[in-house]
Amino acid sequence: MSIETIPTGIRGLDDVLLGGVSRGNVILVEGAAGSGKTSLGLEFIYRGALEHDSPGLVVSFEIAPQRLMRDAQGFRWDFADLEARRRAKIIYTSPVVLLQELQSGDGVLAREIAELGARRVLIDGLTPVKVVGEALHGSTFRDRLHLLVEMLQHKDVTALITREVPALETARASQFSDEHFVCDTIIALRAEPRGRSVLRSLEIIKSRGQDFITGQHTMRIEEGQGVRVYPRASARPRVLLEQPTSSQRSSVGVEAIDEMMGNGLYDGSITLCVGVSGTGKTLLGLQFLVEGAKQGKKGLLVSLDEHPAQIVRNAEGLDLQLQKYIDAGLVHIYYEAPQELELDVHYWRIASLVAEHGFSRVVVDSLAAYAAHEEDEREFRDFVYALSTYFKDRLITAFLNFESPELLGVSQISQDIKASPIVDNIVLLNYVEVSNRLRRAMTVPKARGSAPRRDTREYVIGRGGISLVPSAPEERVPQLPFSSYYGVLARAPERRSPIIEERVLKGEPLPKTTAADDGLGPRPRSSARVPSKKKARPSERRR
């Protein structure tokens, strides 16, 4: 026998519940003052009456109907109209009356449910009922709570009950309360400080008869709209059983870089571009998007570092013609300031843009902005994995930029973001100091499924963007075997001399060498003179 589920109507919450809540469940929503319990309950009633043909009844003990209607009007929920059409009703009563009427089967609450034909009920708040119930003699609060739940189930309604808990009390700490045992679904709301801001979250503790997405999910109370839940990015159910792959390659936008990466990028691959500030990470990403636009492929730039106006100005200064492709709808820039970024919300917005426009290329600039708060390190890593998986599932070729203060950047990647296992390609952009000038160098240490050239190449930034400095084959330094070096595992090898090592082991004297020793063995000085063995004159001896 399958259990029927009904949608709550609250955006995002039905995604967390994998479709909705089991019909007839008694839902307990608990949280501290200001966490959004009443707002969530009122929207549950409003959406049901307006969108799902389920009349709803609201029972309030502390807030008068006029105030509830006024607050609801701020979200554009017209409860007055619903009451006029007999689709909803608000009852203002006391906990004493409710508890006394539970002893009989024809109390006010039961009669109102029957007269309205209610399918949903909101009882806003359970805490006053508990306080009054404990003061009454003859039965415990748990007994009276059982009576309330039985009456609601007998009337075949889906009920939502709110309960206030102290700000420092978590749902886990109160999981042995009477309410947790009696109610079918438990939803915990939190409003926790993060720096100087506040982050709201929602968590399903339990829900009998159905599966759901566990963990804390971002929740917002949005002006003019109501409650919005954003399922945590790392826990989204995978729609695809197998990840699609492609053998088609695409150009980065610079032919020489394509050659370094093994003849371009596979469609659907993830490239991590790492470098210190000013090495051209954003510029390389823009060239990647412009190259795709030339081929008719739509691209998205997700910027957390620079405003779109500044990005366009800089691109036009290098003659990339970015504005032309923006006007044509082939390139879209999405900017969001990183100061109070909520990763679940940010993920949802990126996914919505991709679904709306059908982007095949995405540049994220940059990952370092996501890791602004040290306490969010695990959340940040989960976000990177979720975003990369989302792109791969849709064969979106993506560039993820990351600013690293380290020269080579390899250990910084492993330490800070731990994303190198999931990305397919890594491009390192560095500064090299030659004489009194800084020059730029590019290396491709990783390219899955390709045969990249692991040479370090110099590049310059000018009109058209990044271009590699040509290098003649005869200028390449001969590559010696590892046996010609010391300290190979230390990644800073030094040249060694097999001939010198052999003479040291035999205890033989070392020959004199030139300063230009090539490491293949010492060379005797061609101009060195062998001193004669003739005896010195007496005058020389006296000296």
Secondary structure as UniProt FT lines:
FT   STRAND          5..6
FT   HELIX           13..16
FT   TURN            17..19
FT   STRAND          21..22
FT   TURN            23..24
FT   STRAND          26..31
FT   TURN            33..34
FT   HELIX           37..51
FT   STRAND          56..60
FT   HELIX           65..73
FT   TURN            74..76
FT   HELIX           79..84
FT   TURN            85..86
FT   STRAND          88..92
FT   HELIX           95..101
FT   TURN            102..103
FT   TURN            105..106
FT   HELIX           108..116
FT   STRAND          120..124
FT   HELIX           126..135
FT   HELIX           141..154
FT   TURN            155..156
FT   STRAND          158..164
FT   TURN            167..168
FT   TURN            171..176
FT   HELIX           178..182
FT   STRAND          185..194
FT   TURN            195..196
FT   STRAND          197..207
FT   TURN            208..209
FT   STRAND          216..222
FT   TURN            223..225
FT   STRAND          226..230
FT   HELIX           233..235
FT   STRAND          249..250
FT   HELIX           255..260
FT   TURN            261..262
FT   STRAND          265..266
FT   TURN            267..268
FT   STRAND          270..275
FT   TURN            277..278
FT   HELIX           281..294
FT   TURN            295..296
FT   STRAND          299..303
FT   HELIX           308..317
FT   TURN            318..319
FT   HELIX           322..327
FT   TURN            328..329
FT   STRAND          331..335
FT   TURN            339..340
FT   HELIX           343..357
FT   STRAND          361..365
FT   HELIX           367..369
FT   TURN            370..371
FT   HELIX           374..376
FT   HELIX           377..393
FT   TURN            394..395
FT   STRAND          397..403
FT   HELIX           410..416
FT   TURN            420..422
FT   STRAND          425..434
FT   TURN            435..436
FT   STRAND          437..447
FT   TURN            448..449
FT   STRAND          457..462
FT   TURN            463..464
FT   STRAND          465..468
FT   HELIX           473..475
FT   HELIX           482..484
FT   STRAND          485..486
FT   TURN            488..491
FT   STRAND          494..495
FT   HELIX           498..506
FT   TURN            515..516
FT   TURN            526..527
FT   HELIX           538..542
//
